[in-house]
Amino acid sequence: MIIVMTKDSSTDQLRLVEKRILDHGLKPQTFRGQERCVVGVLGTIPPDLKDEMELLPGVIEVIRVTKPYKLASREFHPENSVVMVGNVMVGGPEPVVMAGPCSVEDEEQMVSTARAVKAAGAQILRGGAYKPRSSPYSFRGMGLDGLKLLQTAKQETGMPIITEVMTPADVDIVAQYSDVLQIGARNMQNYNLLDAVGELDKPVMVKRGLAASYEEWLLAAEYVMAGGNTKVMLCERGIRAFEQYTRFTMDVAAIPVIKRLSHLPIIADPSHSTGKWYLVTPVALAAIAAGAHGLLIEVHPNPDIAKCDGPQSLTFANFSNLMHQVHAVTAAIAS
């Protein structure tokens, strides 16, 4: 249920609405947009609450939300949400590019990549310190040492950092070193982890699971938001299908669908979805044309010797070419 306040409603009227919600053992979440203020009601709604809330001063309308994901839905929040990552606006009119290696390997690799992607136009630096791998024998990241190298690259370039967190126990340490915490596809339904990042006042990116429906994906975001953290963005990274030529199948249709269902920014990850470097650019451009708010791109100084996901990583030169084409497609859409 959402309660829509009048445009000129007072602070006292808003507090009364919130108090009545709390009196029923429910949880209020208030969002102030440019045009209106709305209060979301979380919990099991008693049948007579709607009538009660409509009588309160300052309330213009009470609407029952039909979607199982309340806070993430357009019904609750009609305006597009923008997530600020430092000075970078995710969800605004310009697509944001997050780029860097799949895994942090050493200082030279990390710093050189950070400098290269920034020079080409990327705004956020990506890099994995903790890596979920299908095989226990694959390189699984440098852990805390990797986080420290990401910080070194940030100090060199000024770029904010996005990196993956895998367990609730690691949330605090990853939050100390990163600007965005990424929930990977394999952890999309790790509800304890979603609860843990929901307690932070820091941006979170929720990747779509390997076989997750749109509703399941949005409910994962709902877990984070229900914990009080509204700084959430989504990432389409491809789903499992029958075709084995590509690593996954990029669901480009997910981008406009999610933008219709939810107010949250949506990012596309063409690197993980395709698994092949020469497919990254065309799929990235398709995602931008479909309305993605940004891209997550893997870049490595020498993909042939990368410890993780070399076949899908772009060289510095290929990444620079991608950025030129992203700008061209963005300009064409805007014209």
LINFEN-V746732 format. One line per field, one symbol per residue. ss: DSSP state (A for helix, B for strand, O for the rest). phi: phi as a letter, one per 40 degrees, with the letter a starting at -180 (. if undefined). burial: + if it has 9 or more other ideal C-beta (glycine too) atoms within 8 Angstrom, else -. A space follows every 10 residues. Layout:
ss: ???
phi: ???
burial: ???
This chain:
ss: OBBBBOOOOO AAAAAAAAAA AAAOOOBBBB BBOOOOBBBB BBOOOOOOAA AAAAOOOOBB BBBOOOOOOO OOBOOOOOOO OOBBBOOBBB OOOOOBBBBB OOBOOOAAAA AAAAAAAAAA OOOBBBOBOO OOOOOOOOOO OOOAAAAAAA AAAAAAAOOB BBBBOOOAAA AAAAAAAOOB BBBOAAAOOO AAAAAAAAOO OOBBBBBOOO OOOAAAAAAA AAAAAAOOOO OBBBBBOOBO OOOOOOOOBO OOAAAAAAAA ABOOBBBBOA AAAAOOAAAA AAAAAAAAAO OOOBBBBBBO OOAAAOOOOA AAOBOAAAAA AAAAAAAAAA AAAAO
phi: .bbccccbcc cccccccccc ccccgbbcbb bbbcbabbbc bbhccccccd cccccccgcc abbccccccc ccccccbccc cbbcbgcccc hccbcbbbai cdbcbacccc cccdcccccc hcbbcbiccb bcbcbccccb gcgdcccccc ccccccbgcc bbacbbbdcc dcccccbbbb ccccdcbdbc cccccccccc badbbbcccc bccccccccc ccdcccchcc cbbbacbgbc accbcccbbc cccdcccccc cbcccbbbbc ccccgbdccc cccccccccc hccibbbcba cadcbccafd cbcccccccc cdcccccccd ccccc
burial: +++++---+- --++-+++-+ ++-+-+-+++ +-+---++++ ++--+---++ -+++-+-++- -+--+-+-++ +++++++--- +++++--+++ +---++++++ +++++---++ ++++++++-+ ++++++++++ +++----+-- ++---+++++ ++++--+-++ ++++++---+ +-+++-++++ +++++-++-- --++++++-+ -++++++++- -+-+-+++++ +++++++-++ +++++++++- -----+++++ ++-++++++- ++++++++++ +++++++-++ +-++++++-+ -+++++++++ --+--+-+++ -+++++-+++ +++-+++-++ -----
